[in-house]
């Protein structure tokens, strides 16, 4: 599924931040009070907690949108992800709840992911 450029930017910047292990870049994709809701982990809220939650080795990540919708100031992307080879089977799924930030830039209000297995 092809996303509008403003939404696709969110996924591509997320992939880049994750691949580099750049927790600052990842946290910058979120609203100030955003949530990271990771599989088998407690909720992380706010930039500092998101940086801690995403600290780790990083690595190749490929995000694929399955559905999306947007309104004036809120939206979502539902998708799946895999690591390394983008042709490999999906290993997890995600929902990004989005909110427009300053300048009309889409930011992540909540990122919920879970593994398929």
Secondary structure as UniProt FT lines:
FT   HELIX           5..20
FT   HELIX           23..27
FT   TURN            28..29
FT   STRAND          30..37
FT   TURN            39..40
FT   STRAND          44..45
FT   HELIX           47..54
FT   STRAND          61..70
FT   STRAND          74..83
FT   TURN            86..87
FT   STRAND          92..100
FT   HELIX           102..104
FT   STRAND          106..115
//
